[in-house]
Amino acid sequence: MTFHSPNSMAANAAMSTRLANACSSIRYRLRSELLDESPQDPEMKALQVLIL
């Protein structure tokens, strides 16, 4: 997945679609690696539980 502009509407739409349709492990990686969300965030911890 390549983003030419991180703030572009197309990039945001693509990320939203992937987050909505992906399995728990992919959602976790997208949120942690691309969106820089903290693993300590309650929603991220909930994803970790679903993965394990």
N, CA and C atoms as a LAMMPS dump frame, in Angstrom:
ITEM: TIMESTEP
0
ITEM: NUMBER OF ATOMS
156
ITEM: BOX BOUNDS ff ff ff
-5.0000000000000000e+02 5.0000000000000000e+02
-5.0000000000000000e+02 5.0000000000000000e+02
-5.0000000000000000e+02 5.0000000000000000e+02
ITEM: ATOMS id mol type element x y z
1 1 1 N 0.847 -1.164 0
2 1 2 C 0 0 0
3 1 3 C 0.894 1.228 0
4 2 1 N 0.724 2.111 -0.984
5 2 2 C 1.552 3.294 -1.102
6 2 3 C 0.703 4.541 -0.952
7 3 1 N 1.127 5.415 -0.065
8 3 2 C 0.457 6.693 0.116
9 3 3 C 1.352 7.795 -0.432
10 4 1 N 0.83 8.558 -1.372
11 4 2 C 1.6 9.679 -1.893
12 4 3 C 1.473 10.879 -0.981
13 5 1 N 0.344 11.028 -0.345
14 5 2 C 0.107 12.111 0.592
15 5 3 C -0.664 11.538 1.774
16 6 1 N -0.064 11.524 2.973
17 6 2 C -0.734 10.889 4.111
18 6 3 C -2.056 11.54 4.478
19 7 1 N -2.278 12.768 4.05
20 7 2 C -3.526 13.458 4.395
21 7 3 C -4.551 13.413 3.279
22 8 1 N -4.258 12.725 2.2
23 8 2 C -5.188 12.714 1.078
24 8 3 C -6.448 11.923 1.414
25 9 1 N -7.533 12.337 0.805
26 9 2 C -8.812 11.664 1.035
27 9 3 C -8.777 10.22 0.544
28 10 1 N -8.089 9.974 -0.546
29 10 2 C -8.009 8.613 -1.082
30 10 3 C -7.273 7.69 -0.121
31 11 1 N -6.19 8.177 0.468
32 11 2 C -5.433 7.372 1.425
33 11 3 C -6.279 7.08 2.656
34 12 1 N -7.005 8.071 3.127
35 12 2 C -7.87 7.879 4.292
36 12 3 C -8.981 6.881 3.984
37 13 1 N -9.56 6.971 2.802
38 13 2 C -10.618 6.034 2.417
39 13 3 C -10.066 4.615 2.308
40 14 1 N -8.874 4.473 1.731
41 14 2 C -8.267 3.15 1.597
42 14 3 C -7.982 2.547 2.968
43 15 1 N -7.448 3.345 3.875
44 15 2 C -7.145 2.857 5.225
45 15 3 C -8.435 2.473 5.951
46 16 1 N -9.455 3.283 5.831
47 16 2 C -10.734 2.98 6.485
48 16 3 C -11.312 1.668 5.985
49 17 1 N -11.229 1.451 4.675
50 17 2 C -11.737 0.211 4.089
51 17 3 C -10.955 -0.987 4.606
52 18 1 N -9.646 -0.868 4.64
53 18 2 C -8.814 -1.983 5.118
54 18 3 C -9.073 -2.27 6.594
55 19 1 N -9.208 -1.231 7.393
56 19 2 C -9.47 -1.426 8.82
57 19 3 C -10.834 -2.068 9.049
58 20 1 N -11.809 -1.715 8.238
59 20 2 C -13.159 -2.251 8.404
60 20 3 C -13.258 -3.713 7.993
61 21 1 N -12.432 -4.142 7.033
62 21 2 C -12.565 -5.485 6.471
63 21 3 C -11.476 -6.47 6.876
64 22 1 N -10.478 -6.013 7.586
65 22 2 C -9.335 -6.872 7.903
66 22 3 C -9.562 -7.686 9.176
67 23 1 N -8.818 -8.77 9.29
68 23 2 C -8.851 -9.564 10.503
69 23 3 C -8.134 -8.805 11.627
70 24 1 N -8.264 -9.274 12.832
71 24 2 C -7.727 -8.576 14.005
72 24 3 C -6.231 -8.308 13.919
73 25 1 N -5.471 -9.282 13.45
74 25 2 C -4.015 -9.095 13.399
75 25 3 C -3.617 -8.025 12.381
76 26 1 N -4.313 -7.968 11.264
77 26 2 C -4.017 -6.948 10.251
78 26 3 C -4.44 -5.575 10.766
79 27 1 N -5.605 -5.493 11.406
80 27 2 C -6.036 -4.212 11.982
81 27 3 C -5.027 -3.72 13.006
82 28 1 N -4.499 -4.628 13.833
83 28 2 C -3.51 -4.245 14.834
84 28 3 C -2.25 -3.691 14.164
85 29 1 N -1.758 -4.391 13.158
86 29 2 C -0.526 -3.936 12.478
87 29 3 C -0.736 -2.613 11.761
88 30 1 N -1.864 -2.45 11.085
89 30 2 C -2.133 -1.182 10.409
90 30 3 C -2.164 -0.027 11.409
91 31 1 N -2.855 -0.26 12.511
92 31 2 C -2.984 0.808 13.507
93 31 3 C -1.668 1.095 14.21
94 32 1 N -0.881 0.07 14.491
95 32 2 C 0.375 0.304 15.209
96 32 3 C 1.489 0.795 14.296
97 33 1 N 1.618 0.203 13.11
98 33 2 C 2.743 0.522 12.238
99 33 3 C 2.497 1.712 11.317
100 34 1 N 1.288 1.883 10.85
101 34 2 C 1.024 2.987 9.923
102 34 3 C 0.4 4.195 10.607
103 35 1 N -0.421 3.936 11.605
104 35 2 C -1.088 5.044 12.286
105 35 3 C -0.417 5.426 13.599
106 36 1 N 0.641 4.694 13.96
107 36 2 C 1.428 4.969 15.172
108 36 3 C 0.593 5.01 16.452
109 37 1 N -0.391 4.131 16.537
110 37 2 C -1.187 4.047 17.762
111 37 3 C -0.419 3.258 18.813
112 38 1 N -0.568 3.648 20.042
113 38 2 C 0.134 3.017 21.15
114 38 3 C -0.432 1.633 21.452
115 39 1 N 0.43 0.647 21.69
116 39 2 C -0.042 -0.676 22.111
117 39 3 C -0.757 -0.625 23.459
118 40 1 N -0.564 0.444 24.196
119 40 2 C -1.211 0.587 25.501
120 40 3 C -2.633 1.132 25.41
121 41 1 N -3.037 1.587 24.24
122 41 2 C -4.388 2.098 24.036
123 41 3 C -5.384 0.967 24.299
124 42 1 N -6.487 1.245 24.995
125 42 2 C -7.453 0.184 25.307
126 42 3 C -7.975 -0.569 24.074
127 43 1 N -8.199 0.125 22.974
128 43 2 C -8.676 -0.546 21.769
129 43 3 C -7.6 -1.468 21.188
130 44 1 N -6.349 -1.061 21.296
131 44 2 C -5.254 -1.905 20.815
132 44 3 C -5.111 -3.138 21.703
133 45 1 N -5.284 -2.973 23.002
134 45 2 C -5.226 -4.123 23.91
135 45 3 C -6.351 -5.1 23.606
136 46 1 N -7.51 -4.571 23.258
137 46 2 C -8.635 -5.44 22.905
138 46 3 C -8.314 -6.24 21.639
139 47 1 N -7.657 -5.608 20.68
140 47 2 C -7.247 -6.34 19.483
141 47 3 C -6.235 -7.423 19.811
142 48 1 N -5.314 -7.122 20.736
143 48 2 C -4.328 -8.124 21.14
144 48 3 C -5.001 -9.355 21.718
145 49 1 N -6.03 -9.139 22.515
146 49 2 C -6.769 -10.262 23.112
147 49 3 C -7.425 -11.108 22.012
148 50 1 N -7.992 -10.433 21.021
149 50 2 C -8.632 -11.173 19.912
150 50 3 C -7.617 -11.982 19.124
151 51 1 N -6.405 -11.465 18.985
152 51 2 C -5.363 -12.159 18.229
153 51 3 C -4.886 -13.392 18.975
154 52 1 N -4.715 -13.265 20.269
155 52 2 C -4.218 -14.387 21.066
156 52 3 C -5.337 -15.355 21.319
